[in-house]
C-alpha cells in the first residue's frame, strides 16, 4: 500500500528562509505548501487542511501569533498543529505569547536539520494520535446516541402498552393510576430522546428539557390550559443522565400534583418551576402553586405514591427537601449537589 506523505504548510515572508526550510522538509519526504503572508496562510489552512503549519512570527499584515490564534479559534481548523518559529522574536514574552495563542511548540531559528525533522515528526505523531482519539470519541458518541434512541423507543412502546391496558379498567382510580405510570415512563423516555438528539449524548440541557416537559404536562392536564400558567426559570446547566432522570421525575411528580390538586376559587392556576445555582455551590429545584395547600388536601394526597417517589429521588440526588404550605399555595424546595454537572454547549 502506497503511503501518502504528510502535508506541511511553511509560512515565512523571507524568501531565503522559506526556501531552506521547505527544502529540508521535502528531502525528509513531506509534501510542502508555502505562504508568505498571514492572510495567504489562513486561506491555505482552510482550503487544504494541512495537519502541520510551520509559522514565522514576523509576517506582513497579520503576524504569526494572530494567525495561530485564528487557526486554533476556528472549530474547522483547531486540530491543526502549529509550530511557531522565529529568528528575531525570541524573548520570553514572544515564546509565551505564541503558546498562549495556541501554538503547540516553539523553535528558535536557525534550527539544525536533524532537530527540525525530529520536532516535525513528533508533532505529526501527536496529530495522528489526536485524530485517532477524536474518531474514537465520535464513534462512542454515535453509539451512545443509538443506545439512547433505542431506549427511548422501548420506553415509548411501554407507554403504548400501558395506555392500551388502562382502557380495560372501568374503575376511574385505577385508570388514573395507570395514566400516572404512563407519565413517569414518558418523562424518562423524553430524557433519552434529548440525549440522542443532542451533540452531547451523556448530559441533558435542563433549561430546554424542563420547559418542554412542563408544556407537555400542561397540555395533558385535565385543567383548562387557558386558565393555567406554568412559568419556568431554569439556568443553562447540563446534568448527566444519572442526575437528569431523577430531577425529571421529581418535576413530573410535583407539577402533576399541582395540576391535579391546586385548583383556585377563580380558576386562575399559577405554577412556578425553577432550577438555579445557589452560593453554596449546589442546585435548588423548586415548584410552587397558588392552590389550597396541604391544609386542604387529604391524608392520601399527602402521603401517596407520588410523594414517596419524590423522597426516593431526592435521596438518589443526595439532596434535602423542604416544603411550605399555606391557604394560598404550596411550595417544594429541593437542594442537591451540583457535582458532575456541566455548562457544556455545542461548540463551546
Phi, psi and omega in degrees: 000131181285132180270124179279125182293147176294144179260133180235135174262122179254120185241116179198136180273354178269116186301317183294315180293321179298315181295315184296315181292317179297323180295318178299315183292320180293320179293336178277357174102011182264153169273129188241127170256155184230148175212149181247351179228161178296320179298317180295321180297315180297321179296317180292320180299317180292326184275315189261339181051056176292145180290337185222138177236124170269118195232114175288148181283313186274096179236151175291144182078244179283123181284169186298325180294319179291324176299316178300315181300319181289321178298312183286336181275348179266119181304333181286336185236004187297339180279354178295131177279132180243121174255105182279137182223149176195148175256345184241319180272076188239009177291164181304317182296328179291314181295317179295318180299320179295315180292323178293332177284351176118359180300144182272339177198169182219132175236140176265125178274152001286150182243135175296146183303315181298320181292317180299313180299317182295317180294317180298315180295322179295318180291324177292325175297320178298317180297317179295320179296317179295321179297319178297317179296320178297320179294320178294320179295318179295320178296319178297317180296321176297319179295316179296320178297320179294320178297314179297323179297317181290321177298316179300315180297319179295319180292325176294326175295320178298316180296323178296318178296317180296320178297317178296319180296323183295334181291344180277349182271132174267341179284118181301323180294318179297318178297320179296320179296322177297320179296324176295319177298319178300316182295326178292317178295320180295326178297319178291318180300321181291332174298311182291332175296317179291325180297319182280342179271343186273157175292333176253105186277010183245348180227157183245133174284104190289332179297314180290319185292310183296323178300313181291325178297316181293324176298316179296320179294320180296317181293329181272356185286155175284345179284155177290115180305332179290342179250009180234125179246123175247117177258138182237126176233101183231128178290161179284081180232143177250139180240141176294161186306317185293343175261321183296324182295308178297325177297316179299317181291325176297311179300317179302314181294313186290317180292319177301317179299317179294318179296330184277319190247348190267038177291139179254159181305323181266006178061026174253090187269131180235124179237132180244135177231132179217150173220109186224157172281148177236161186305336182287358183085013180252175175250142178243118176256127181219147171228146178212156176217170181253033182275206189273355178074180182293329182304329182264006182257164179275165179299324179296322179294326184283334185234025183285183182300320181303314180293321179294322177296317179301314179300321179295316180294324178297319177295323177299327180275001186055039184253186177223148186238144179218137180237152176221127183231142175211179180290349182249010177159177184218134181229138175238130179236127179235127180243130181216158184297148178271009181304145178064022175258165185211146175263022182301140173225149177306131180087355181279000000 
